[in-house]
Amino acid sequence: MGPLEVSDAAAVLQAALESGISFFDHADIYNGGGSEKVFAGALKELGIPREQIHLQSKCGIRKGFFDFSKAHILSSVDGILSRLETDYLDVLLLHRPDALMEPEEIAEAFTELKSSGKVRHFGVSNQNPTQIAFLQQALEMPLVANQMQFSIAHTPMIDQGLNVNMADEPAVNRDGGVLDYCQLHKITVQPWSPLQAGFFGGVFLGHPDYAELNEVLVRIAEERDVPVSAVAIAWLLRHPAQMQPVLGSMNPQRIRDMAEACEFKLSRPEWYEIYRAAENRLP
């Protein structure tokens, strides 16, 4: 949102709210904090009361390294609150893992932020079960979210669960069974880049490299009388983990289109057909 004019950002925010979306994700590194400033201006322009929305932001990524130190977490939150022009965050996520993280130090930061009223809930991003458990054992509050890359064209969390004990590439357990772990511990999975292929490899909708997938998505969209992007998001929502996709779009119409995913539920055969069409095979 950082590069947008406040009026354009307000149109994005209005489209989201009209579509029933009231949860907004930020990070202190997005446009160097500029996204949070523009969002605050858009919220003010629309006159939306703070209590009608939920704000989440992330901290921990610095230039060339990760930093989960108490001092950095506390100073980051103060900066986030200032840019968002709010007194509190509904959720704070640690942005990616820090190999040097000390759970007890993080716990001190989280406890101080919660007792001061600056942050109500806490979570992580891109962390595996062991990393989450290592942090959780030091905390007095539960971790409520784990933001992970996941889309129809990026499915390692699903692949390894379907190919248990198989001697092939999809059977490789790359994340320690994080999807099952999060469900077991009631941690909400927040898929990021839900329309992306690979690590920022581009949107797969309409992409010639995903011809079979797009053929299936278009057919189901026509049968359901919904936008194709809604089918892609509905595929994520169909999973029983009750995921919370981070749409990541600054296009008001695309936001409205994707929000239609909440209006229908894919059948089990449709879900698996879409999975197979993305060049995934079942064992």
Secondary structure, 3 states (H helix, E strand, C coil): CCCCCHHHHHHHHHHHHHCCCCEEECCCCHHHHHHHHHHHHHHHHHCCCHHHCEEEEEECEECCEECCCHHHHHHHHHHHHHHHCCCCEEEEEECCCCCCCCHHHHHHHHHHHHHCCCEEEEEEECCCHHHHHHHHCCCCCCEEEEEEECECCECHHHHHHHCCCCCCHHHCCCCCCHHHHHHHCCCEEEEECCCECCCCCCECCCCHHHHHHHHHHHHHHHHHCCCHHHHHHHHHHCCCCCCCCCCCCCCHHHHHHHHHHHHCCCCHHHHHHHHHHCCCCCC
